[in-house]
């Protein structure tokens, strides 16, 4: 399966986002989809996160991102 590196930007930092959406819940949100999260890299300022995924297509990642980022 192809691998994709995706950049996410968090204006107030990743910690605020993760306080609302724990990592375990984010991983579980992708269960049963075409997207598998492999690893993330967080920049020194904690505002940019680079995530490595295996996915069938870029559109599968976009669909998963919409589900995760809009989920409350």
N, C-alpha and C positions, 0 to 999 in steps of 0.2 A: 504494500500500500504506500502511496506517496507521502512524503513528510513536508510539512509547511511550518515556517516560522512566522508568527504573527506578533505585531507590536500593539500593545494596549497602552493607552495614556490615561492616567488618573490625575486630574488637576490638583487634588488635595492629598494625594498619596494613596498607596495601596492599602495601608492599614485601615483607613476609614471604610473602604469597600469591603475588606475582609471581616470587619467587625459586624457587618450586616449579612455577609454571605460567607460562612466558613468554607475552607478548602474542601472538606469532605462533602459538603452539600453541592459544591460546584462540580466535583467529580461525579457524584451520583446523578446530577442533572444530565450528564452525557451518556449514562448507561442506556444501552439499547439503541444507540445511534451509530452513525458511520464515523464518528469522531472519537479519537482516543488521545487524551492529553498525555504527553510524555515527560515534559520538564519545563520549568520556567526559570528565567533569569531576571532579577530585579536590579535596576540601576541604582547607583549610589544615592540619588535623590529620592528614591522610592516612588517616582511619578511615572516611570516607564517600566513596563514588564514585557519581556519577550518570551512567548510561549511556543514550544515545539509540539506539534500535533501530527498524528497519522490520521489521514482522512481520505475518503474516496475522491473528493474534489474541493476546490476553494469554496464553492457554494455550500457544501455540507458544513464547513467551519462557520460561514456567515450565519447559517440557520441556527447552529448550536449557540453562537455568540448572542444572537437576538433572544433566544430562550433564556440563557443564563443572565444576561445583563438587564433584561426586562422583568425577570422573576423577582418577586419581593418576599 
